[in-house]
Amino acid sequence: MRAAVCVLALVLPASAFVARTLPSSSTRRVHRAAAAKPGDVDCDEVCVADLEWTPPVKSGERDEVFGPLKDYCVDRRVVQRRPTRTVECGPVKFGSEHPVVRQTMATTDTKDVEGTIEQCIRCADEGFDLVRITVQGMKEADACAKIRQGLLDRGYDIPLCADMHFQPKVAMKVAEAFEKIRINPGNFADGRKDFEEKIYENDEDYVAERGYLVEAFYPLVDKCKELNRAMRIGTNHGSLSSRVLSFYGDTPRGMVESAIEFADMCRQRDYHNFVFSMKASNPVVMVQAYRLLAAEQARLGWDYPIHLGVTEAGEGEDGRMKSAIGIGTLLADGIGDTVRVSLTEDPEYEYKPCARLVSLAGEHLTPESAKKQGAVAKFDDTRDFTKYGRRESSLPEQREGDATDFRGLLHRDGSVISSVNTEMLQSPDYFYKAIGCKTAVGMPFKDIATSDSLLLTDVPPESDKKARTAIRRLQESNVGMVVPLDLLKETPIDNAVALVPLAEAATAEIPECAGRVAYIADGSETDTQIAALKDLDSVMLISHPAETLSRLHASRRIFAILKEHEIDIPVIHMMEAAKGETTEMALEVGATVGPLLVDGLGDGVLLANKPDATFGLEFLRTTSFGLLQGCRMRNTKTEFVSCPSCGRTLFDLQEVTAQISSRTGHLPGVAIAIMGCIVNGPGEMADADFGYVGGAPGKVDLYVGKEVIRRGIPNEEACDGLIELIKEYGMWKDPEPEEEEVVEEEALQTA
């Protein structure tokens, strides 16, 4: 009997699908036994060519049927939450009509029923709305039923989600117990993970291989529909199937098309209780993939909720920073209905950053925020969200007759400017260390993570020899001095950069001591005043939007005007931090400045304290460099791609990550992936130079890129083996010796 799926009465309009009739040579029939129990495909065979699929995008057919790609958000000028349908997951609901759901993932061995129950209870008590649990095989699936019942017996109805890879039959089993199933399109039906290059001449060749997907996936779809289970179609940048990689490459487009293909199969069975996710460890790739997904849903007339997450973000401040950049960027444009902050820490510690990012999302939607967004003058936002490209700008150049070298004011890969005052300059030895300088007999020298320039909030008088000497020595080391115009007029500093309010540019009188001029804008300037930068001799523009304006939209307006008039002045984002915990600072900065840098809009950052804040100078500097590295701009330390651990993990991930970090954290430009297992395939190494991966209990495999170089190394020898591998590939350097904390005062006075 021919499948009935071609004539299903779907909930959405028939126009949401367009049938693809393939040549007879491409037709593949998926033979199945007649339906014997609920969840089986209700047919003897399915003709894949007769099913209705979203038209292919490469050939242009999707454009012909649905028109051009639509925008990724509702409104680029005023934040509105993307409208979605409601997806039910036990007592929790996903969608735009409901609060953003906060979730985490258990790290226990799933077969440890009592341990998993206790961890889920701790997560629920912390405030999470959902817990995901890894399910490797039938033994874990059997344990899931006991975990679900054990939680209910103790009064906890928090929904549980099964994390599934490779095992369609196990997914069928666990769907009987858990409220949600997460499947990965890259490996749910394709367990081969051979990454062989396949050649597809056209769309027909590519879609002809869908048969095995239908055969593996339809039973689970029917099961979830029957039991009203939720599903997440969760694409991962590091685990696209060899089929998708061969046709679309390792790209955001490939991620989206992989998910759409599985969504088509759900829709063909009239099942709509699912959400999407597009995770990547690179926030830039992650943001682009999610935006493309949202835009495609808008074009196709779909309204499925979206789960946000930066996968393998790592630990500590770096993990929080990368998560804030990716998740915060999307929430700031109204995208996202459920969130997980993936950290290499116990799941309970994911709650605070997760809750804070969700809170920030809510703040974007308040009447007060809407007023600030509406206060930004109208502008034409022409950003192309389908690709990443950093805005081009011109760095300061040296001129004949210059008494100092101004080329060090900014860095080509992204600049850090630190806000300092005279009091800080009274202890030069500690001050040099705080801004990242190396020293020799009291003389400062720029290092890889030294502040490029300093913004002086007050100017020491000529009589303050200690502070004046520190300023002079820093200038000689190519650290720029930026001084507000009124202060510089009152107390001159030779070869300083005069900072002028942009609105006063036409009438400002620049003192002779100024070697260069910079401008600062608060977003209230007219289009004409901003456009005037084209004819002004300036080394940079500091963007510091007023409190009465939306920072995001005011900044985007400035960049739009600069683009319109082809002005290539470097732009530095200034942000003043409010009083708070240091652990929250990364979240605030990542979610505030990150949405601009991840779009390629900006050349650096200037973090300063508000009057009530007391963040240290060194902390603000290192946080600034962390932001630039998280936005894939300037690398000043080793990049770690570290998974958050789960029941599949084959070693103590937190302990091993700390060990590797302590021994290899001094290698800027080197990326190391630390994975508890290889469940998602070698693609997880996509963003890393080297990989440290659990291969078997007590054993580690070492990778270079996606290739296994050494297998089965005992855990206790693996870190040494990783270092030897880095040396073998010429990317190792010995750590530099620690400098002495205090420099002799006599040396400072006589140098």
N, C-alpha and C positions, 0 to 999 in steps of 0.2 A: 504494500500500500504506500502511495506517495505521501510525503510529509504534508501535514496541514499547515505548516508554519507560513507558507506563502500567502495564505488567505486569512490569517488571524485578524480579528477585529481589534486593532491596537488602540490603546488609550489616546495616544497622540495622533494628529492628523496623518493621513496617508502620505501627504507631501513630505513627511519627515524621512521617508525612505525613497530610494530609486532603485529599481531592480537592475542587476547587472547580469546580462546574458552572455556567458563566455562561449568561445568557440567549442565545438563538440570535443575537440582533442583535449581541452582543459577541464572538461566536466569530470568531477570525481564524486562517486557515490559512497557514502559512509554506511556500511552495512551494520545493522544492529539487530539483536534479538527482539522479538515483539515485546511490547511493554508487559511486564509481569508484576510490577509494584510501583507505588507512587514515586515519582522522581525519574523514572525511565523516560527516554524519548518515545513519544507515542507514535512510532512508525517503524516499519521494517527497514527502511532506508531513507536517507536524507540526500536530496540532490542539491549540493552546495551552490551550483550555478543558478538554481531557481530561487534561492533565498534573497532577501532584500538587504543590500549593503549600502552604506554611505558611499556616494560616488568617489572615485579616486581623486587625489589632489594634484598629483604630478602632471597628469595629462590635461588639466584645466577643466575636466568635466564637472568638478564640484562648483567651480565658478559659474559654469554655464547653467547649472541647475539651481543653485542657491544664491548666486550673486557673489560679489567680492567679500573677502573676509571683513567681519564687523569689528568694532572696537572692543577692547578687552574689559572695559568698565562702563558703568552706566553713564557717568558724567566725569569729565576730566577736571572740571572746575569746582565741583561740590561733591564731597564724599557721600555716596549712597551705597548701601549694601546691595550686592548683586542679588536680584530676586531668584529664588529657587523653590522647587517643590519641597515637601516635607518627606524625609526618610525616617522610618521608625526603627528603633533599635532597642527592643524591650521598653523600659520606662523612659528612655531618652529619645529625643527627636532632634534630627539634624535639619538645618535649613534656615532661610532668611527670616522666617517668622519666629525663630527660637534663639535663645542665647547660644553663643559660640561654645561648642563642646570641648572640654579639656581632657585630654587622654594621655596615657603613658603605657609602658610595656614592662611586664614582669621579667625578672632576670633569673628566676629560680629554674631548677630542673623541673619540667612539667610533670614528670613521674613522681616527684616529691609533692604529693597532694597536700599534705598538711603545711609544708613550707610555702607552697604557692598560695594556699588559702590565706595564710597569715600575712603574706606580702600584699595580696589584693586588699585585705582589710586595712592595712596601713595606708595604702594608696587612697582608698575610699574615705578614710578618716581625714586624710590630708586635704581632700576636696576634689579629687579627680572624678570625672563623670563616667569613664570607661577605662578598662584595662585590656590590653592585648597580650595574648599568651602564645608562645610558639608551639607548633604541633608538628613533630617530625614524622611520626608513624602511628600505627594502630595502638601501641602501648600508651602513647601520649593521648590519643583520642579517647581511650578508655578512661584515662585519668581525668580528662576534661569533664566527663559526666559527674565524677565524684567531686571535682572542684566546684562545679556549678551548684550541686546539691548541698555541699558543705557550706557554701556561702549563704544560700537561702536558709539553711537550718539555723544560721547565726544571725539572721535578720538583715542580710546584705543582698540587695537585688541589683547591684551595680552591673551593667551589661559587660559581657566578656566577648572579646573578638579573637578568633583563631587566626594565627599568622601562618599561611599555607604557601609552600613551595613544592613543586614537583609531584604532589600526591593527590590527584583528583579523588581517588577512592577514600582516602583518609578525610578529605574535606567533606565528603558526603556523610561520613560517620559523625564528625564533630559538629556538623550543622544540626544534629539532633539535640545537642546540649547547649551550644553557645548562641548568643543573639546575633552575632555578626561574623562574617568570613572575609578575610583579606586575601585576595589572590593577586599574584604578580603575573601580568601577561607575558613577561619575558621567560618564565620558566614553568608556568602552571601546566601547560600541555607539552612544552618542549624541554624535556629533561636532558637533551643531548649536550647542549652548551659547548659545542665543538668550535664555535667561532670560525668555521670554515667560510671562506668567501664564496658566496653564491652569485650567480649571474642571472639577472632578470632583465630581459630585453624590453619589457613593457609591463603595464599594470596587469594585463591578463596573466602573464607568467607568475607575477607576484601573488595574486589572489587565488590562483589555482591550487595553492597549497593549504587552503583554509580547512580542508576536510578534517584533518586530525584535530584542529582546534574545536570544531563543532562536536566531534565525537567525544572529546574529553570534557567539554565545558557544559553542554546542554543538560546532562543529568544534575549537576550541581545547581544550575539556574532553576530547574524545575523544583528541586528540593527546597531551595530558599524561598521560592514563590509559595509553595505549599505550606511551609511552616512560618511564613512571614518573617524570615530572617533578613537582616540587612547584609549588604556586601560592599566591600571597597575594591574597586578596580585600581590597584596601586602600581603604577609604572615606576621603575627605578632606573635612573640614568646609567647606573653601573651594570644593569642586568638585562639589557635589551636582547631579544633572541637573535641568533645568527641570521635568521631570515630578515628581520627588521633592519639589523645593522647593514646587511648587504644592499638593501634597497634604499634606505634613508640615511644611513650613516649613524654615528654616535651623536645624534642631534636632538634638540627639543622637538622638532617636527616628527622624528621617529618615535619619540616618547608619546606624543599626542596620538599619532596614527595607531600605535599599538593599543592604546586604551580605547579608541573609538571602535576598533574592530571587535573587542570584547563587549563593548556597550551595545553594538549592533546585535550581537547574539542574545544579549539579555532582552533587548527590545523585541526581537523576533519571537520570543516566548512570552511577550506581554508582561515582562518583569521589570519594574522600575524602582525598586527599593534599594538603590545603590548610590554610592558616592565615588568621586574620582580623587586620585592624588598623582602628583608628578614630582617625585622626590629626587634630589641630587645633592651631593656634598658640596658642590660649587654653587654659592648663592646666585651668581649671575645666570648660570644655566637654569637653575631652579625657577627663578623669577620669569625668565623668558618662556619656559615650558608651561608654567601655570597660566600666564597671560595668553599664550597661544591656545591653550585648552579653553579658557573662558571665551575667547573670541570665536573659536570654532563652535562652541555650544550656542553662542548668540546667533551665528549664521545658520546653524541647523535647526534652530528653534527648540533647543534642549534647555532644561533648567535643573540639572542635577547638582546637588551640593558638592562642595570641594573641601577636602581635608588638606591642611597645610603642614609641611615639615621639611627641614633641611636634614637629610640623612647623614649619619656618621659625622656629626658636627664636632665631636670631641668632648673635652672636659673643660671645667673652669671658665675663665673669662673668654677664652677663644671660642669654646663651644656656644656660649651664650651670645657672643658677638655675631657669629655666623648665622645662628638661628634668628636673631633679631633683625639682621639685614634682610634675610630672605622672607621670613614670615611677616615682619613689620612692613616691608615694602608692599606686599599684597594686601594686607589688612588696611593699609592707608588708602588704598583705592577701592575698598569695599569688597574685596575677594576673600573668601574663607569662611567656612561654617564649622570647622572642627580643627583643633590644633594639637600637635605634639612637639615638644622641644626635646630632641634626642641627645642625651648627654651620656658620656662614659662615667656615670655615677649611679648610685642606687636610685630607683625610680621615684622615690619620695622626694628627692631633691630636684626633680624636674618640675614640681608643682609651682613653686614661686615664679620662676621665669615664664612658665606657661601662662599662669594667671595674670602676670603683669602685662604680657603682650596682648592678651585678650582684653584686659582693662584699657590699654592704650587704644585698641580698636574701638571700644565703646566711646572713648573720649572724642574720636574723630566724628562721631555721629550726634553729639550733643548740640543743642541750640546755640550755645556759645561758640563752638567750633564752626558751625554753619555760618554764623555771623562773621567770623574771621575769614573764612573761605570766600564769602560773598564780598568782603571788603577789598579783596585783591582786584585790581583793575583788569578788565577783560583782555585776553590775549589769545593768540592762535597757537595751540599746543600741537606741534608737528612731529613729536617724537615717534620714531618707528619702533614699535614694540616687538617686531618680528626678528630683529637682529640687534646685536650689541656692537656698539662702536663708541669708543671714548672720544669726546669732543676734542678737537685739535686746538692747541693754544701755543703761544710763542713765549719761550722762557726769556728771562732778562739776559741781555748781552753786554759785553764789556765795550766801553767806548774809550777813544783816545783821550788821555788826560785824566782818567779816573784815578783817584788816590787809593781806592780799595777795589777789591774784586767783587763785583755784584752778581756774578754768575751763580754764587752759592745761595742766593736768596731763596730759591725754589729748587725742587728736585723734579726731574722729568717724569718719574713714575708716581708722583704724588708727594705733597709737602706737608710737613708738620710745623706749625708755628705755636710757640708757647707764650702764654701771657705771664709776665713777671713784674715785680715791683722792686723798689730800691732796697727794701728790707732783706729780700732774698740775696741780694748782691753783697751783703755784709759778711757772708761766709763763703768765699769763692770756691774753696775745695768741695764743699757739699753741693754748692750750686752747679758747678761743672758736672758733677756726677748726676744730679737730678735732670739735667738737660741732655744727658747721654754722651758727654765728651770723655775722651781719654785724656790723661794728663801725664806730663813728664816734667819733673821739678817745678810743679805748679803751673805749667803752661798748658792750656787746653787745646785739644785737637779734635776735629770732627771724626766721628765714627759712623758705622753703618746705620745706627738708629739715634743720631743726634738731632735735636730740633734744628730745622733748617734756618729759621729766623725767630726772633723774639719780639713780642709786642710789649713795649714798656708802658705800664699804666701810670707811672710817674717817673720823673727824671732826676737822678742824683745831681746835686749842685757841684760846681767845680771843686769845692773844698772837700768833697767826699772822695778822697784819693783811691780808697780801696774799691769802691763801686765803679769809679771811672776807669781804673786800671783793668778791671774785669771786663768792662764793655769793650775797651780798646783791644784787649787780647782776643776776645771772641770775634771781633770784626776782622782781625788779622787771620783768624782761622776760618774765615768765610761764613760766619754766622751773622745773618743780617739783623739790623736793629730798626724796627718799625716804631715810629713815635707819632702820636696824635699831633696834628698841626699846631694847636694852641700851646701844647706843652713844649714843642720844639722851638717855637718862637720865643717862649719865655726863658727856656734853658737850652741853648743850642748843643747839639752833639754832631760833630763832623761826620760826614758820610752816612748819615742816617736816612731812612726812607720816611718821608713825610706822609702821614695818613690823613687824607682830606675827605670830609663828607661829600658824596657825589653831588648832592643837591647844591653845594656851594662851589663846585668846580669852576664855574665861570668867573667868580670874583675872588677866589682864593689867592693870597700872596704867599709864594713859597720862599722860605728863608734860604740864604745862600749856603748854609751848612748842609742842606739836604742834597744828597747825591742822587736820589731818585724820588718818585712820587707814586703813592698807591691811593686808591679810593675805597671808601666803605659805603655800602648801600643798605638801607633799611626796608626796601621794597615799596616805599611810598612815592618814589621818584616817578616822574612822568616818562612816557616812552621817549620823548625828545631828550630828556636828561640822560637816560641810559644810552641812547644811541650816540650821544656826544662823545662817548668813550672812544669812538673810532678815531677822533682827531686829537685825543688827549695823550700825552706822553706818560704812560703809566706802566708799572711793572706787575701790578696785580689789582684785582677787585676783591674786597672782602665782603661777602654776603652775610648780613646780620639782620634778618627781618625783624620788624617791630613786633611787640607783644600783641598788638591789635590785629595782626595779619596771620594767616596760615603760613607757617614757614615753608611747607612743601610747595604750595601753590604760588606764593610770592617768589620763591627761588626759581620755579619752573618758568614763571613769566620773565624773569631777568634773562634766563638762558634763551628763551624764545626770541626776545628782542635782539640779543647778541647774535643769534644765528641769522635772523632776518637781515641784519646790517653787516654780516660777515666780519664780526669783531672777534679777534682771537686772544683777547686778554685772559690770562690765567685767573681763575676764580677760586677763592678759598672760603670754605663754609665755617662761619664762626658760631659756636654754640656755648651758651652759659649754663653750667650744670647747677641744678638745685640741690639743696641739702638732701642726703640720702646715703644708702649703703653702697659700698664699692661694688658689690656683686650686682647691683641694679644699674650701675653706670653704663656697663657694656650694653645692656638692653636699651637704655634710653638713647645712647649715642647711635647704636645700630639701627634702631627703629626711626630715628629722627633725621640723621644725615645719610644713613645707608640708602634710603629710597632715591636719593639724588645721585650718589656715586655709582650705584648699581646700574643706573641708566647712562653712565658715562658723563654725567654732568658735574664737573668739579675737578679741581686740581690739588685739593688738600683740605686740611681741617685745622681749626684753631679752637681748642677747648679751654674754657676759662671757668672760674667759679662765680656763681652769683654771690651777693654779699653774705648770705647765710651759710654758704657751703665752705667746706674745709678740705676738699680733696687735695692731696699733695701734688706738687709740680711733677715729680717723677711718674706718679700714677696717671696723671692726665696725659703725659707724653706717651707712655707705653700704651695707654688705651687708644690714643690717636693712631699710633702705628698699627695696633691691632685692627682698627677700623679699615685702614688702607689695605692691609693684607686680606682681611675678610672680603673686601670688595674686589679682590684680584688686581690690585694696583701695584703696591710696593711690598716686596718681601724683605723682611728684616730678621726673620727667624725661621726655623724649620716649620714646615706645614705638616700637621698631623691630620690624617683622615682616619678617625677612630670610631668604630661602631659602638653603640650604646650597650651592648651585651644583651643576651636573652638566654633561653633554655638550651640553645644550640651551642653556646660558647664552650670552647674546649680548653680554656685556661682562665686564670683570674685576670680579667681584662683590665680592671682598674690598677692592679699591682704591676702588670706588665707595661701598661701605658706609661705609668709613672717612671718605671725603670728605663724604658727606651727614651722617654722625654729628657730625663736627667742626663743621659749619655750622648744624645744626638741633637739636643735642642739648640745647638750653636751653629747650625748649618743653614743659613739663609739661602733660599732658592732650591732646597731639597724638600721633596714631599714624600712622607712615609705613611703608608696605610697599615693600620693595625686592626686585624679582623679576627674575631673569635672563631669564625668558620668561613667556608667558601660557598655558602648556600646560594648566593646570587651569581656565582660564576666569576671568572677572571675579570669580567667587566668592572668589578668593584675597584680594580686597580687603575681605572681610567684616569683618575686625577692624581696618581701617585707615581713617583720614580721607583720606589721600592715598596714591597709588601711583606708583612709579617703576619702569617695566616695559620690559624689552627687547622691542621690537616687530619689529625687523629688524636685520641686521648694521650696526652703527654708528649705529643710531637708537633713540630711547627714546620711549615713550608715557607721558603723565602722566594719572593718574586722580584723580577725586574720588569716594570710595566705589567703586562698581562701574562708574561711567561714565567713558569716555574723554573727556578734555577737550581734550587737545592730542596730535597724532600726529606721528611722524617727526621728532622734535627731534634734531639731531646730539648725539652723546655729550658733546662738549666744552661744549655749551650747556645740557645737561639739568638740571644741579644748580641753575644760576641760574634756569632756568625753573620748577623745583619751588618754590624760595623765592618767586618772584613769584606763583605760584599760591596758596601759603599766605597771602601778604599779601592777595591778592585776596579770599580768603574770610575775612579778618579774624582769622586765628589766629596771626599773626606778632607777635613783639616783638623788639626789638634786644637782643643780649646785653649784660648789665651789665658795666661795666669791672671788671677784676681789682683786688682790694684789695691794698694794700701788704702784704708779708709780715710786716713788723715794725712795731709801733706804738711811738712814742716813749715811753720809760720815764717821762719827766717828765709826759706827758699822763696816764698811768695813775695817777701819784701825786697829781695835782692835780684830776682829774675828780671 
